Amino acid sequence: MKYLRLLLYPFSLIYGLVVIIRNWCFDAGIFKSRKFYIPVISVGNLDVGGAGKSPMTEYLVRLFKNNYKLATLSRGYGRKTKGYFVASRNSPRSLASLIGDEPGQFHQKFPDITVAVCENRVAGIKTLQVDHNLIILDDAYQHRAVKPGLSLLLFDYNRVKEPHLLLPAGNLREPFSGRKRADTIIITKCPGQLTAHEQTVILDRIKPFTHQQVFFTSINYQLLQTLKGEIADIKLTADTTVFLLTGIANAHPLVQHLKIYTQQIIHHKYPDHHRFSLKNISKLADDFAACTQPHKVIITTEKDAQRLATNELLPLVKDLPVLVLPIGISFLNNGQQQFDQFVLNYVTEYTKHHQLH
């Protein structure tokens, strides 16, 4: 891996130069960055891959959905549609193909809010602001055409100590200095018991700016559910064989969580956002049928479950005992109240200011 990074490093320099010039053009006003008169919260990260953006977006939705006309806006990575698209109650079960994995997950869990996708976030916000008074942008840190009122930047605890290398030699989408644009930094996927010394080490590595608050969160695994969202009447034990199906950026925390209950894990692992084929699921079904253990189950993530709901796969999936393991987030250091107040203050003050204006 070290030698591969060295080979790719010249390309990272070229990529980095392009990104630096682009960011400079936005900072200098050569490229326009649009600010809106309603609160806009951006959730993003510097790395390629998952840093826990979806659980954070869902946390914000739960915080605001009862008091605001709320909409989420994403690019809709991996969807087959183009332009502006809104999920509706009449959307087909294969919604992920129309709006992407994460937006499909948001719509399934929060059917009463607006879940929209649009490659052009400015155009998307212009449309949404007519009927909404708060917009949450999912995975929009590099979308400089929009200037959010509040920017949350996430770092995966498991990757904090990796070299700060740009694509393709590393995992950064932009130089590490780009973290300066964030209002708040959140270290996600931390161990539940993170010592003060470990937190100090992370802060020394991240080097937050003086204007930035830092919060630490851990994954909060919830009860297993069926594909229909009902609580599953099953408990994992040491005798349970788990067939784990994932197509996410980093499945390591999930695997470690399942090992608390059983060491018998057969992992069908695919790349992030992988579109499961009939061949993939047929192999899973065959392996599951060939297992002679009396206690066995198939577990997948919420995001992956969205990609199982296609007309091609459903006939096979419906005959398999597929369960979904939802996740949430928990704040460490009793930081939840402080974080909630921070974002609530922004939305309240921003709204009042522009109403007066």
N, C-alpha and C positions, 0 to 999 in steps of 0.2 A: 504493500500500500504506500509506503514511504517513497519508493522509486516512481510509482505511478503519479503521486502528487508532484514530484519534481518534473516529470515529463509534461504535466498539464499546467504547471505554474506559469509559463509564458502566456498561455491563453487566458489565465486568470488576470494577468496584468492588463491585457487588452480589454477584457470584459470590465475590469475595475475602472479603467480610464474612461470607458464609455459611460458607466454609471456615475462616476464623479462629475463628468461634464454635464450629464443630464441633471443631476441634483443641483449643480451650480446654476444652471439655467433657470431652474425653478426658484432657487433662493434669490437670484438677481432680478427676478421678474421678467426674464426673457420668455420663459414659458409661464403661462398663467395658471395660478392655483386658486380655485374658486372656493369662497367661503359662503356659508348659507345662514339664513336668518332663523333657522330652527336648530336645536342641539343635534350635533352629529358626533357619535362616539366611534372611533376606529379601533379595532382589535387586530393586531398583527404581530409579525416576528421578522427577524433578519434571516433566519435559516430557511432552507428548503425543508419541507416536511413538517410533521406535526409538533407543535409546542403546546397544544391544549387550547387552541383558539375556539373550537366549537364548545367545549364545556364553559369557557369564560363568556362566550356570547350567550349561551343559555342562562348562565347566572344573571347576566344583565337583563335578559328578557324577563326572568322571574321577578327581578327587582322593580321593574318599571311597568310591566304590562297592565296592571290594574289601575294605574293612574294616568297613563299616557296613550295616545293613539300611536302605537309603536309599529315600526316596520324594520325588518332586517334586509340588508342589501348585500349580495355577494356577486362575484363574477359568474359563479356557476361552473366551476372547473369540471371538465369531462362531459358536459351536457351536449346533446345533439341539436339543440335549438340555438338561435342567434338573437341578439338584441334583447329588448326588455320583455320579461315574462314574469307573471305572478301566479303562484300556486293558488288553486281554488279548492273548495270542498268537493268539486266534481272532477278533480284531477285523477288520472288513472293511477293504478297501483304502481306502475312503472314510472313514478314521478321523477326518480333520480336521473333518468335519461333525458328529462325535459329541463331540469333545473340544477342537477348535480347532487352529489351525496349529502353534503352538509345541509344545504337548503331543504332537501327532502326530509332530512331528519328533523329540522326545525319545524317544518310544516306538520309533520306527524305528531310532534310533541306539543306544539302550540297552535292548534288550528284556528284560534281566535285572533291571531295577529297576522299582519301582512308579511309574507315571505316573497321577496322579489329578487330577480337576478338581472344583471345587465353588465356587459363588458365596459361600457362607458358609464362610470359611476356618477359623473356630473349629470348626464341625461337621466339616469335612474332617480337621483335625488330630486331633480326638477319635477319629475312626474309624481313622486311620492309626497313631496312637501305640500301638495294641494290638500290632501286629506289626512296628513299625519303631522304630529308635533315632536317626534323623536325618531331618529334613524340610527341604527347600529350597523356599521360596516364590518363585515367579516373578511379577514385576510386582505386588508387594504393599506398596509403600512407603506408599500412601495407605489401606491397609486397617488402620485403627487398632484394630479390635476384637481383633487379635492383637498381642501385644507380643513381637517376635522377640528371641531372645537375642543375635543379631548382625545388624546391618542394614548392607547395602552399597548405597551410593547412587552411581549412574552419571551422568556428564555426557558428552554427545557433544562432542568437541573442536571439531567444525565449527559448533556452535551456542553455544559458551561466551560469545561476544562479543555475542550477541543481547540486546535489551532484556529485562529481567526483568518481563515483562508477563503477567498472568493471562489465561486464556481469557475471552472469545473474542477479545480484542484481541491477545493473545500466545499463547504455547504452554504456559505453566505451569499445572499442575493445582492447585497450591497456592502460597502465597507463598514467595519464595526463602528466607525465614527458616526454613522447614520443614526445611532441610538439617541443622539442628542435631541432629535425632533420629538421624542416621546415625553409626555407629561408624567407618566408613571411606568415603572418597570415591575413586572411580576415574574418571579421565578417559579415555574410550575413543576409538577410531578416530583416534588421533594419527598423524602422519607417523612413519615409522620412524626418521628422524633429527630428533629434536626437541631444539633447543638448550636450554642451561640458562637463557638469557635468555627464550626462549619459555615455558618452564615457569614461570618467575617471574611473567611477565605473566598466565598462566592462574591461578596461585595468588592473585595480587592481585585477579583478577576473581571467583574462587570464594569467597575469604575463608574458608578452613576454620577451624573452632573448634580450640581447643588439644587437645581430646581426640581429634581425628580425624587418622588417617594418610591420606596421599594417594598414590595409585599412578597411573602412566600406562601405558596399553596401546595397542597398534596392532592392526589387523586382520591376521590371518595367513591369506591365501588358500591353499587346498589344491588338490590335483589334481582335475581335472574327473572327474565320475562319471556313470554312467548312472542312470536313474531307479530301477534295482534296487540301487544302491549299489556297483556294480563300477567299478573304475578304468577310465576311458575311454582308448582307444588313439588319442589325437589330440593334436596340438600346434597352438596358434594361431600364425599367422604374419601378416605384413603383407598377404598375399594372401587371408586368411580374412575372409569377411563374417559378422559375428555378428548374429543376430537375438536381441535381449535382451528377455526377458519378465519384468517385475517388478510386484509389487503390495505394495511395502514403503514405509515412511515416508520413507526417504532412500536413493536409489539412486546418489547422486553418487559415493561412494567406489568402488562397484563399477564404474561407468562409467570412472572414472579408471584403475582397475586394468586393465581390458580394453584401454584405449588404449595401454598399454605394449606390447601385442602387435599391435594393429591399430586403424586409424582408421575402418575400415568397420563401424560399429555402427548398426544400425537398432533403435531402442528402442521396444518396445510397453510403454508405461508406464501403470500403473493405480494408484489410491489404495491406501493401506495396508489389508491384510486383504481386498482386493477378491475377491469370488467370481467366478472366471472363468466366463463364459457360453460356450455353444456358438458364439455369434456372435463372441466375442473370439478363440477358438482357431481358428475357421474363417478369420478374417481373417489370423491369423498364418500358417496353413497356405497360404493363397492367396498372400500376400506372399512366403513362402519359395519356393513353386513358381515364382513369376514371376521370381525372381532368377536371372540367367543365369551368375553367377559359379560356377566349378567347385568352389571351396572355400567351403563355407558350413555354418553350424551354428546351432542354437538353444540358448541358455544361459538358465537361470533359477536362482533361489536355492533353498535347501533349504526355506524356509518356503513359497515359492510352489509348489514341487513337490508339497507336501501337498494343495494345492487343485486339482491337476490329476487326482488319483486319484479321480474320481467316475464313476459308471456312465454318465453322459451324455457325459463328455469322453474317457474311456479309448479308445473305438474310433477316435477321431481322433488322439489323442496317440500311440498305439502305432505309428502309421505315420510319425511325425515323429522326426528325430534330436535329441531333447531331451536336453541334458546339464545336470547340476547342478554348481554351483560352491560347495562347502562352505567355511565360514570358521571360524577359531579365533581365539585371541587370543595376543599376545606381550607380555610385560611389558618396559617400558623401564627403563633405569638399573639393570639386574640386579636388578629388584624381585621376580622370581618367588619366589625362596627366602624372602624376607622375608614376602611375602603368604601363601605356603603355610603358613609357620610360624605366622603370625597366626591364620588360620582353624583350623588344626589345634589350636593351643593352646586356642582357645575351645571347640571340640567336646570335646576331651579333659578339660579342667578342668571344664566344665559337667557332663559325664557323671559324672565322679568325685564331684563335689560332691553331686549328687542321689542317687547310689547310697549315699553315706555318710548323707545325710539320711534 
